[in-house]
């Protein structure tokens, strides 16, 4: 008799066990190694498309106000703390050029910390009107990360309203911010699928100051609107001083590479109330 600690010497039984343990025997839907293979990319993309669609539809999300902005624009207290840390490091390393550069950058971010509060207030205005006051479908949607995205989700959270976060898998691990409605927090591997869901239900796009990621989303929506490939929505650029320094849209028109009329796709604002008023007027919202 074979003990429990000895391998079974029966070749047929050994083969049976090998069959049951073989990856080929796993159900395809449970075989993560197979689903993760490069040639299964179309399947994974379809799953990301379908899962988000199912979650949003089952939660009754029909239209959204999408808010983008920089991850480094943080609340005043945090910006002050970062500046203090940069200044302390610079004092300890007075001959290090990067230390001085870090102080200058920290001062610049501190000067923009008010955008965090204003994104939070804008989201509160949207959510109060659309989820607690006059009935409409607009729900704030962000990329789910820190900075301006956190502020926008936080504004809805402040008043007990829903908001959506579409997170993305990044090389440096990033958790979703803590203010997203749990059942409306989604994670994507593919930027393309995430972008699709940003645009599909968008009734407005509000762009706060930010960097490459913010610019990426801005120009994608501008291109789709310019070419008539998506629904008409207001494209609202928050912080006219910042955006007029960063991008010279008029120069593009003057160079003849953008039509003059296409500049009318963009609206510049400098207050949460002004941004919300544009959304209200564009969609003729009211009691």
QUIZIZI-V56876 format. One record per run of one state. SS is the DSSP state (H for helix, E for strand, L for the rest). FROM is the first residue (numbers start at 0). TO is the last residue. If there is no record, write none. Layout:
ss:SS from:FROM to:TO
ss:SS from:FROM to:TO
//
This chain:
ss:L from:0 to:9
ss:H from:10 to:20
ss:L from:21 to:21
ss:H from:22 to:24
ss:L from:25 to:26
ss:H from:27 to:29
ss:L from:30 to:30
ss:H from:31 to:34
ss:L from:35 to:36
ss:H from:37 to:57
ss:L from:58 to:61
ss:E from:62 to:67
ss:L from:68 to:74
ss:H from:75 to:91
ss:L from:92 to:95
ss:H from:96 to:110
ss:L from:111 to:112
ss:H from:113 to:131
ss:L from:132 to:136
ss:E from:137 to:141
ss:L from:142 to:146
ss:H from:147 to:157
ss:L from:158 to:161
ss:E from:162 to:167
ss:L from:168 to:180
ss:H from:181 to:183
ss:E from:184 to:187
ss:L from:188 to:189
ss:H from:190 to:199
ss:L from:200 to:200
ss:E from:201 to:206
ss:L from:207 to:210
ss:H from:211 to:225
ss:L from:226 to:232
ss:E from:233 to:237
ss:L from:238 to:238
ss:H from:239 to:245
ss:L from:246 to:247
ss:H from:248 to:253
ss:L from:254 to:258
ss:H from:259 to:264
ss:E from:265 to:268
ss:L from:269 to:270
ss:H from:271 to:282
ss:L from:283 to:286
//
